[in-house]
Amino acid sequence: MGLLGKAIAINNARRDDIAVFAGDASGALKSLIIDYHHKNPLFHGIIFSGVSPDIEAMLDGHGVACGNLSGGNSLALLPGGLDRELFAHLLSRSVNLAILSQFSANSVSPAFEALGI
């Protein structure tokens, strides 16, 4: 894919009000997801509208990884053994952030697709 194709792909990567990483930050997000997948072959993702440093602190010890998305949104990655719906609901209420999207994945491709990267 040439540079123009990459620019078009980045431009088209926005879905359902979810702003994704761009440029070098996209590589950081991909690395986060790839590393997380190596530790957790089945994992869940929750995208929140807004950023809260409390998300990771609240779930410390549960194997959660968090990242900030451009546009002021945040991503929480959970191990597949946790109940995604329950944790999404509890986190949303605890940190007062709306849930934009959720996904489950057993490889990095569905996660990249859900995030539009």
C-alpha positions in Angstrom: 0.0 0.0 0.0 1.4 3.3 -1.0 1.5 6.5 1.0 -1.7 7.8 -0.6 -3.4 4.5 0.2 -2.3 4.7 3.8 -3.6 8.3 4.0 -6.9 7.3 2.6 -7.1 4.3 5.0 -6.4 6.5 8.0 -9.0 9.0 6.8 -11.6 6.3 6.5 -10.7 4.7 9.9 -13.2 6.6 11.9 -16.3 4.6 12.8 -19.2 5.2 15.2 -17.6 8.3 16.8 -14.5 6.3 17.8 -11.4 8.4 17.1 -8.4 6.1 16.5 -4.6 6.7 16.8 -2.9 8.3 13.8 0.7 8.2 12.6 3.2 6.9 15.1 0.5 6.6 17.8 -1.2 4.0 15.6 1.9 1.8 15.9 1.8 2.2 19.7 -1.8 1.1 19.8 -1.0 -1.9 17.5 1.9 -2.8 19.8 -0.3 -2.6 22.9 -2.8 -5.0 21.3 -0.3 -7.4 19.9 1.5 -7.6 23.3 -1.8 -8.0 25.1 -2.8 -10.8 22.8 0.4 -12.7 23.4 -0.4 -12.7 27.1 -4.2 -13.2 26.6 -5.1 -15.2 23.5 -8.7 -14.4 24.0 -9.4 -10.8 25.1 -12.1 -8.1 25.2 -11.9 -4.5 24.4 -14.1 -1.7 25.7 -13.9 1.8 24.2 -15.0 4.6 26.5 -16.0 8.2 25.6 -13.5 10.1 27.5 -10.3 9.4 29.5 -10.0 8.5 33.1 -6.8 7.5 34.9 -8.9 5.6 37.4 -9.8 2.8 35.0 -6.4 1.0 35.2 -6.1 1.7 38.9 -9.5 0.2 39.6 -8.7 -3.0 37.8 -5.1 -3.4 38.9 -4.5 -7.1 39.5 -7.1 -8.2 36.9 -4.7 -8.1 34.0 -6.2 -5.0 32.3 -4.3 -2.8 29.9 -5.5 0.7 29.0 -4.6 3.2 26.3 -5.8 6.6 25.3 -7.3 7.1 21.8 -7.0 10.4 20.0 -10.2 12.4 20.2 -10.3 12.0 24.0 -11.5 8.4 24.1 -9.9 5.5 25.9 -9.5 1.7 25.4 -9.5 -0.9 28.1 -8.3 -4.4 27.2 -9.6 -7.3 29.5 -8.6 -11.0 29.6 -11.1 -13.2 28.0 -12.0 -15.0 31.2 -13.6 -11.8 32.6 -17.2 -10.9 32.0 -17.0 -8.1 29.5 -20.5 -6.8 29.9 -20.2 -6.7 33.7 -16.9 -5.0 33.7 -18.0 -2.5 31.1 -21.1 -1.6 33.1 -19.2 -1.3 36.4 -16.4 0.7 34.9 -18.8 3.0 33.0 -20.6 3.8 36.3 -17.5 4.1 38.4 -15.6 6.5 36.2 -18.7 8.2 34.7 -17.8 7.5 31.1 -20.1 6.3 28.4 -19.3 3.1 26.5 -18.9 3.7 22.8 -18.2 0.1 21.7 -17.1 -3.3 22.9 -15.5 -6.3 21.2 -14.1 -9.7 21.9 -11.2 -11.1 19.9 -9.1 -14.3 19.7 -6.6 -12.6 17.4 -5.4 -9.1 16.7 -7.3 -8.7 13.4 -10.8 -8.4 14.9 -9.4 -5.8 17.4 -7.7 -3.8 14.7 -11.0 -4.0 12.6 -13.1 -2.8 15.6 -10.8 0.1 16.1 -10.5 0.9 12.4 -6.7 0.5 12.3 
